[in-house]
């Protein structure tokens, strides 16, 4: 029978091995995405007796474990493979669909047309957009509103049948209501949702990657061509279109094509490692003979992939992105003997952008607003109201 000293030695060795394992696993592949925040509960007689303090302490302690990424990925792998379940401990709730298509749950709710806004809200939006388009035209600035697609709307067949509401067809969505009023107001509109569905029917490649939240790079590139063509007609200029061919079939998706997959935090991602198409991603097709306008873009995360192609090819001489109307990403080109030099900077704001609108619109050829079809009423994220206030005051002073 082991002596007390031997038992103590075994205990020390065991604890040492556990500690070593903990620190070894600190370097494990880190977890992706934002997790639900756990606020610290203060210790008090009430929280202690109810057990709230102990549970909170345990949750916070587990978050600090170096071995936690290993444990989380292992649990997620088991849940996904055997139960078809994705982690719920995320800011973004993911719904596993058929053929390993991942869909953000918020887009599924929108697809079911569960909570449409009153038509009056949509009417007010279209009236503001009509006024904005008119005031910009007075300054000889073109305007376009580009509606980006929802993965759930483009691939409804991938949504589990029990999550597709049987009364959906009889309901009206904000997107459909908006299209009706926008047509009456003659708003310059590019319906990229409709265009993406058409591409799906004719393309041999998926228009959304199974593991991505956003449209594929190839889809974004083709829609970017449509936007540039529309601008060219409005400005009566020969603009440089993004180049989307030849298509290169990569061995597996990367970049934004895997942004939702990364959030799952799995060990085994084999199901998503299939060849996927890409337009030219690095080669620049800059043409100094073309007209390169200055453009203000107000957009969300769907606007980032088109900007990759605009910036790569120097489509715009100056490009200002007001990202969610809270952060500015500025890009401009400097001509060189061959091609152009890229310049850029970023400016973050606490809250909404406080801009000098005179400078923002100075020498500006076009304004473009990107908005996703599931969130039509949030178009511009406050930009429309701010710019209208400036333009209307400027108009009255003249």
C-alpha positions as CSV (number, residue, x, y, z in Angstrom):
1,X,0.0,0.0,0.0
2,X,1.5,3.4,-1.0
3,X,2.8,5.5,1.8
4,X,1.6,9.0,2.4
5,X,4.8,10.3,0.9
6,X,4.2,8.3,-2.3
7,X,0.6,9.5,-2.5
8,X,1.8,13.0,-2.1
9,X,4.4,12.6,-4.8
10,X,1.8,11.2,-7.2
11,X,-0.5,14.1,-6.5
12,X,2.3,16.6,-7.1
13,X,3.3,14.9,-10.4
14,X,-0.4,14.8,-11.5
15,X,-0.8,18.5,-10.8
16,X,2.4,19.2,-12.6
17,X,1.2,17.3,-15.6
18,X,-2.1,19.1,-15.6
19,X,-0.3,22.4,-15.3
20,X,2.0,21.5,-18.2
21,X,-0.9,20.5,-20.3
22,X,-2.6,23.8,-19.5
23,X,0.3,25.8,-20.6
24,X,1.0,23.6,-23.7
25,X,-2.6,24.2,-24.8
26,X,-2.3,27.9,-24.4
27,X,-0.7,27.9,-27.8
28,X,-3.6,25.9,-29.3
29,X,-5.4,27.4,-32.3
30,X,-7.2,30.4,-30.7
31,X,-10.9,30.8,-30.8
32,X,-12.5,33.0,-33.5
33,X,-15.3,35.5,-33.1
34,X,-16.9,37.4,-30.2
35,X,-18.4,35.4,-27.4
36,X,-21.3,36.4,-25.2
37,X,-19.9,38.8,-22.5
38,X,-19.9,37.6,-18.9
39,X,-20.1,40.4,-16.4
40,X,-18.5,40.0,-13.1
41,X,-21.0,39.6,-10.2
42,X,-19.9,41.2,-7.0
43,X,-19.7,39.1,-3.9
44,X,-22.4,39.7,-1.4
45,X,-24.4,37.6,1.1
46,X,-27.3,37.5,-1.3
47,X,-25.3,36.4,-4.4
48,X,-23.3,33.9,-2.4
49,X,-26.3,32.2,-0.8
50,X,-28.2,32.0,-4.1
51,X,-25.1,30.5,-5.7
52,X,-24.9,33.3,-8.4
53,X,-21.5,34.4,-7.3
54,X,-20.1,30.8,-7.5
55,X,-21.5,30.2,-11.0
56,X,-20.2,33.5,-12.2
57,X,-16.7,32.9,-10.8
58,X,-16.6,29.4,-12.4
59,X,-17.6,30.9,-15.8
60,X,-15.0,33.6,-15.6
61,X,-12.4,31.1,-14.5
62,X,-13.1,28.8,-17.3
63,X,-12.7,31.6,-19.8
64,X,-9.1,32.1,-18.6
65,X,-8.0,28.5,-19.0
66,X,-5.3,28.0,-21.6
67,X,-6.8,24.6,-22.5
68,X,-10.2,26.2,-23.2
69,X,-9.8,26.5,-27.0
70,X,-9.0,22.8,-27.1
71,X,-12.1,21.9,-25.0
72,X,-14.4,24.3,-26.9
73,X,-13.4,23.0,-30.3
74,X,-13.7,19.4,-29.2
75,X,-17.2,20.1,-27.8
76,X,-18.2,22.0,-30.9
77,X,-17.0,19.2,-33.2
78,X,-19.1,16.6,-31.3
79,X,-22.2,18.9,-31.3
80,X,-21.9,19.7,-35.0
81,X,-21.1,16.1,-36.3
82,X,-23.5,14.2,-34.2
83,X,-26.3,16.6,-33.5
84,X,-26.0,19.2,-36.3
85,X,-25.8,21.9,-33.8
86,X,-23.6,25.1,-33.8
87,X,-22.4,26.9,-30.7
88,X,-24.9,29.3,-29.2
89,X,-22.3,31.1,-27.1
90,X,-21.6,33.6,-30.0
91,X,-22.7,37.1,-30.8
92,X,-23.6,35.7,-34.3
93,X,-26.0,32.7,-34.1
94,X,-25.3,30.3,-36.9
95,X,-27.8,27.8,-38.3
96,X,-26.3,24.7,-40.0
97,X,-28.2,24.1,-43.2
98,X,-28.2,21.2,-45.7
99,X,-25.0,20.4,-47.6
100,X,-23.0,22.1,-44.8
101,X,-24.4,25.5,-45.8
102,X,-24.1,27.8,-42.8
103,X,-26.6,30.6,-42.5
104,X,-26.8,33.4,-39.9
105,X,-30.0,33.0,-38.0
106,X,-30.9,36.7,-38.3
107,X,-31.1,36.2,-42.1
108,X,-33.5,33.3,-41.7
109,X,-35.8,35.4,-39.5
110,X,-35.8,38.0,-42.2
111,X,-36.4,35.4,-44.9
112,X,-39.6,34.3,-43.0
113,X,-40.8,38.0,-43.1
114,X,-41.6,37.7,-39.4
115,X,-41.5,41.4,-38.3
116,X,-41.9,43.8,-41.2
117,X,-41.9,47.5,-40.5
118,X,-45.0,49.5,-41.1
119,X,-45.2,50.8,-44.7
120,X,-45.1,54.4,-43.4
121,X,-41.5,53.8,-42.3
122,X,-40.5,52.6,-45.8
123,X,-42.3,55.6,-47.4
124,X,-40.4,58.0,-45.2
125,X,-37.1,56.3,-46.3
126,X,-37.9,56.5,-50.0
127,X,-38.9,60.2,-49.6
128,X,-35.5,61.0,-48.0
129,X,-33.7,59.1,-50.7
130,X,-35.6,60.9,-53.4
131,X,-34.7,64.2,-51.8
132,X,-31.1,63.2,-51.4
133,X,-30.8,62.1,-55.0
134,X,-32.3,65.4,-56.2
135,X,-30.0,67.6,-54.1
136,X,-26.9,65.6,-55.1
137,X,-28.0,66.0,-58.8
138,X,-28.0,69.8,-58.2
139,X,-24.3,69.5,-57.4
140,X,-23.8,67.2,-60.4
141,X,-23.1,64.2,-58.2
142,X,-24.6,60.9,-59.2
143,X,-26.3,58.6,-56.7
144,X,-27.0,54.9,-56.5
145,X,-28.5,52.7,-53.8
146,X,-27.2,49.1,-54.1
147,X,-29.2,46.4,-52.3
148,X,-27.0,43.4,-51.4
149,X,-28.4,39.9,-51.2
150,X,-29.2,37.7,-48.2
151,X,-27.8,34.2,-48.2
152,X,-31.1,32.9,-46.9
153,X,-33.1,34.5,-49.7
154,X,-30.7,33.2,-52.4
155,X,-30.4,29.7,-51.0
156,X,-33.8,29.0,-49.2
157,X,-33.5,25.3,-50.1
158,X,-30.5,25.1,-47.7
159,X,-32.6,26.2,-44.7
160,X,-34.0,23.3,-42.6
161,X,-37.6,22.8,-43.5
162,X,-38.8,23.2,-39.9
163,X,-37.3,26.8,-40.0
164,X,-39.2,27.9,-43.1
165,X,-42.5,29.5,-42.1
166,X,-45.5,28.1,-44.0
167,X,-47.1,31.6,-44.2
168,X,-44.0,33.3,-45.6
169,X,-45.4,33.7,-49.1
170,X,-48.5,35.6,-47.9
171,X,-46.4,38.1,-46.0
172,X,-44.8,41.3,-47.2
173,X,-41.1,42.1,-46.5
174,X,-39.5,45.5,-46.1
175,X,-37.4,44.7,-49.2
176,X,-40.5,44.1,-51.4
177,X,-42.3,47.1,-50.0
178,X,-39.3,49.3,-50.6
179,X,-38.9,48.2,-54.2
180,X,-42.5,49.2,-54.8
181,X,-42.1,52.8,-53.4
182,X,-38.6,53.3,-54.7
183,X,-39.8,52.6,-58.2
184,X,-42.5,55.2,-57.8
185,X,-39.9,57.7,-56.6
186,X,-37.5,56.9,-59.5
187,X,-34.6,56.2,-57.1
188,X,-31.4,55.1,-58.8
189,X,-31.4,51.5,-57.6
190,X,-29.3,48.5,-58.3
191,X,-31.1,45.4,-57.0
192,X,-28.1,43.1,-56.4
193,X,-30.3,40.6,-54.6
194,X,-32.3,40.0,-57.8
195,X,-29.1,40.0,-59.9
196,X,-27.4,37.5,-57.6
197,X,-30.4,35.1,-57.9
198,X,-30.0,35.3,-61.7
199,X,-26.3,34.6,-61.4
200,X,-27.2,31.5,-59.3
201,X,-29.3,30.1,-62.1
202,X,-26.6,30.6,-64.8
203,X,-23.3,30.1,-62.9
204,X,-21.6,26.8,-62.5
205,X,-20.2,28.1,-59.2
206,X,-22.0,29.0,-55.9
207,X,-22.8,32.7,-55.5
208,X,-22.3,32.3,-51.7
209,X,-19.6,30.1,-50.2
210,X,-21.1,27.4,-47.9
211,X,-19.0,28.7,-45.0
212,X,-19.4,32.4,-45.7
213,X,-21.8,35.1,-44.4
214,X,-21.3,37.4,-47.4
215,X,-21.5,37.0,-51.2
216,X,-18.5,35.3,-52.9
217,X,-15.6,37.3,-54.3
218,X,-16.7,36.3,-57.8
219,X,-20.3,37.5,-57.2
220,X,-19.1,40.7,-55.6
221,X,-16.8,41.4,-58.6
222,X,-19.6,40.9,-61.1
223,X,-22.0,43.2,-59.2
224,X,-19.2,45.7,-59.0
225,X,-19.1,45.7,-62.8
226,X,-22.8,46.6,-62.8
227,X,-22.3,49.5,-60.4
228,X,-19.4,50.9,-62.5
229,X,-21.5,50.6,-65.7
230,X,-24.3,52.5,-64.0
231,X,-22.0,55.2,-62.9
232,X,-20.5,55.5,-66.3
233,X,-23.9,56.1,-67.8
234,X,-24.8,58.7,-65.2
235,X,-21.5,60.5,-65.5
236,X,-21.2,60.1,-69.3
237,X,-17.6,58.9,-68.8
238,X,-15.6,55.8,-69.8
239,X,-14.8,54.2,-66.4
240,X,-12.6,51.2,-65.6
241,X,-14.6,48.1,-64.9
242,X,-13.3,45.6,-62.4
243,X,-11.9,42.5,-64.1
244,X,-13.6,39.2,-63.1
245,X,-11.9,36.8,-65.5
246,X,-10.2,34.5,-65.9
247,X,-11.7,32.6,-63.0
248,X,-9.1,30.7,-60.9
249,X,-10.3,27.6,-59.1
250,X,-8.5,27.5,-55.8
251,X,-8.1,24.3,-53.9
252,X,-10.3,25.6,-51.0
253,X,-12.1,28.8,-50.0
254,X,-10.3,31.5,-48.1
255,X,-10.9,35.1,-46.8
256,X,-14.5,36.1,-46.3
257,X,-15.6,32.8,-47.9
258,X,-15.0,31.2,-44.6
259,X,-16.0,34.0,-42.1
260,X,-18.9,32.0,-40.7
261,X,-17.0,28.7,-40.7
262,X,-14.3,30.3,-38.5
263,X,-16.9,31.3,-36.0
264,X,-17.9,27.6,-35.5
265,X,-14.5,27.0,-34.0
266,X,-14.2,23.4,-35.2
267,X,-11.2,21.1,-35.4
268,X,-12.4,19.3,-38.5
269,X,-13.3,21.7,-41.5
270,X,-12.9,19.0,-44.2
271,X,-16.5,19.4,-45.3
272,X,-15.8,23.0,-46.5
273,X,-12.4,22.3,-48.1
274,X,-13.6,22.0,-51.7
275,X,-12.4,23.9,-54.8
276,X,-13.9,27.4,-55.0
277,X,-13.7,30.0,-57.8
278,X,-12.0,33.4,-57.6
279,X,-11.6,36.3,-60.0
280,X,-8.1,37.8,-60.3
281,X,-7.4,38.7,-56.7
282,X,-4.0,40.5,-56.9
283,X,-3.2,41.4,-60.4
284,X,-4.0,45.1,-61.2
285,X,-5.7,46.1,-64.5
286,X,-5.2,49.8,-64.0
287,X,-5.8,51.8,-67.2
288,X,-4.6,55.5,-67.1
289,X,-6.7,56.2,-70.2
290,X,-10.0,55.6,-68.4
291,X,-11.7,58.2,-66.2
292,X,-11.2,57.5,-62.5
293,X,-14.0,59.3,-60.5
294,X,-14.0,60.3,-56.8
295,X,-16.6,58.4,-54.9
296,X,-18.2,58.4,-51.5
297,X,-19.4,55.0,-50.4
298,X,-21.6,54.4,-47.3
299,X,-21.8,50.8,-46.5
300,X,-21.8,47.7,-44.3
301,X,-19.7,44.5,-44.4
302,X,-21.1,43.6,-47.8
303,X,-19.3,46.6,-49.3
304,X,-15.8,45.4,-48.4
305,X,-15.5,42.8,-51.1
306,X,-16.4,45.1,-54.0
307,X,-13.9,47.6,-52.6
308,X,-11.2,45.0,-52.9
309,X,-11.6,45.1,-56.7
310,X,-12.1,48.8,-56.9
311,X,-8.9,49.5,-54.9
312,X,-6.8,46.8,-56.6
313,X,-7.5,48.2,-60.1
314,X,-7.5,51.9,-59.1
315,X,-11.1,52.2,-60.4
316,X,-11.6,55.3,-58.3
317,X,-9.1,58.2,-58.0
318,X,-10.4,58.8,-54.5
319,X,-12.6,56.6,-52.5
320,X,-14.0,57.3,-49.1
321,X,-15.9,54.5,-47.3
322,X,-18.1,55.5,-44.3
323,X,-18.3,52.1,-42.7
324,X,-21.6,51.8,-40.8
325,X,-21.3,55.6,-40.7
326,X,-18.9,55.3,-37.7
327,X,-15.5,54.6,-39.3
328,X,-13.9,56.1,-42.4
329,X,-11.6,54.2,-44.7
330,X,-10.0,56.5,-47.2
331,X,-8.2,55.4,-50.3
332,X,-6.6,57.4,-53.1
333,X,-4.2,56.8,-56.0
334,X,-1.1,58.7,-57.0
335,X,-0.1,58.2,-60.7
336,X,3.3,56.6,-61.4
337,X,5.1,56.0,-64.7
338,X,3.5,52.6,-64.8
339,X,0.3,52.0,-62.9
340,X,-0.4,53.9,-59.6
341,X,0.6,54.1,-56.0
342,X,-2.0,53.1,-53.3
343,X,-2.5,55.4,-50.4
344,X,-4.9,54.9,-47.5
345,X,-5.8,55.8,-43.9
346,X,-8.4,55.0,-41.3
347,X,-10.3,57.3,-38.9
348,X,-12.5,56.0,-36.2
349,X,-15.2,58.0,-34.4
350,X,-16.9,57.6,-31.1
351,X,-20.5,57.3,-32.3
352,X,-21.5,58.6,-35.7
353,X,-19.2,60.4,-38.1
354,X,-18.9,64.1,-37.6
355,X,-17.9,65.2,-41.1
356,X,-17.1,68.5,-42.8
357,X,-19.6,67.9,-45.6
358,X,-18.1,70.7,-47.7
359,X,-14.9,68.8,-47.9
360,X,-16.6,65.4,-48.2
361,X,-18.5,66.4,-51.3
362,X,-15.8,68.6,-52.7
363,X,-14.8,67.3,-56.2
364,X,-17.0,64.3,-55.6
365,X,-18.4,62.5,-58.7
366,X,-20.7,59.9,-57.1
367,X,-22.3,58.7,-53.9
368,X,-23.2,55.1,-53.3
369,X,-25.1,53.5,-50.4
370,X,-24.9,49.8,-49.8
371,X,-27.7,48.2,-47.8
372,X,-28.6,44.6,-47.3
373,X,-32.1,43.5,-48.2
374,X,-32.8,42.2,-44.7
375,X,-32.1,45.6,-43.1
376,X,-33.5,48.1,-45.6
377,X,-34.7,50.6,-43.0
378,X,-31.1,51.0,-41.7
379,X,-29.8,52.2,-45.0
380,X,-26.9,54.6,-44.4
381,X,-27.0,54.0,-40.6
382,X,-27.7,57.7,-40.0
383,X,-25.8,59.1,-43.0
384,X,-28.9,60.1,-45.0
385,X,-30.3,62.3,-42.2
386,X,-26.9,64.0,-41.7
387,X,-26.2,64.7,-45.3
388,X,-29.7,65.8,-46.0
389,X,-29.5,68.3,-43.2
390,X,-26.4,69.8,-44.8
391,X,-27.6,69.8,-48.3
392,X,-31.0,71.4,-47.5
393,X,-29.3,74.2,-45.5
394,X,-26.8,74.7,-48.3
395,X,-29.7,74.8,-50.8
396,X,-31.6,77.5,-48.8
397,X,-28.5,79.7,-48.7
398,X,-28.2,79.9,-52.4
